[in-house]
Amino acid sequence: MSSPTPDALLGPADIRELAAALGVRPTKQRGQNFVIDANTVRRIVRTAEVRPDDVVVEVGPGLGSLTLALLEVADRVTAVEIDDVLAAALPGTVTARMPDRADRFALVHSDAMHVTELPGPAPTALVANLPYNVAVPVLLHMLDTFPSIERTLVMVQSEVADRLAAAPGNKVYGVPSVKANWYADVKRAGAIGRNVFWPAPNVDSGLVSLVRRAEPIKTTASKAEVFAVIDAAFAQRRKTLRAALAGWAGSAAAAEAALVAAGVSPQARGEALTVEEFARIAEAASARGATPAPPNQEGGK
């Protein structure tokens, strides 16, 4: 493997020059905050445990800071970018700064939420600085669409990182926590300061590590059925599950019957349950012939 030149990564001056040349002004609408510190992107790659044989998918590469750091280590990198100007410019940046690795890079110009296939070998890792406003739905979509992704490391708003990694009983445990845990073992993997971004965001950022479960959760219920229970439980999170799931099950009595059959207290609240317990509730409802309401869109509060 050819070694990149020492100055291949983008620094603060490089980022500003690139942005100026492209006429790019970071927008709040797309949650654009570009990483301007080479040490930070290398730290992200290390924390993600990217290996020389990895095929990495990156969502929202922006001007290419993290992309170049990934290309230093991974076998291949595919970047998914929605912005027209950024998508058009990134291949040229890669070629200019890492010519020996350019053939290992692919760009998909699309909204990540609409991506259902990627060029080249199946991805083994997802590493991304996710736009804060769409972080959870994009993460869940990618994990669901590409089961070959074994390891994920995402940088998100600190509060979102807390929610994703929260355990049952934690006050911020909710829909993102449970749905992420359906796919993977999730944990916080560090914090990122505001001064490594341009423009500096008014929120702190955190790293979240997700390692796909070696074995899927054992249940006869479908993912859609399990996610419907999760959505219903947290839509009215202060209520007991008997009350919160009444609309989902058709009545409070039907909800109670499903809960009892699943071995879950009807007086419990959603924030106390593991994803396995949600799966048991969905399974019990299905076994009883219930036809619960359809799920909401993935993501949630």
Secondary structure, 3 states (H helix, E strand, C coil): CCCCCCCCCCCHHHHHHHHHHHCCCCCCCCCCCEECCHHHHHHHHHHCCCCCCCEEEEECCCCCHHHHHHHHHCCEEEEEECCHHHHHHHHHHHHHHCHHHHHHEEEEECCHHHCCCCCCCCCCEEEEECCHHHHHHHHHHHHHHCCCCCEEEEEEEHHHHHHHHCCCCCCCCCHHHHHHHHHEEEEEEEEECHHHEECCCCCCEEEEEEEECCCCCCCCCCHHHHHHHHHHHHHCCCCCHHHHCHHHHCCHHHHHHHHHHCCCCCCCCHHHCCHHHHHHHHHHHHHCCCCCCCCCCCCCC
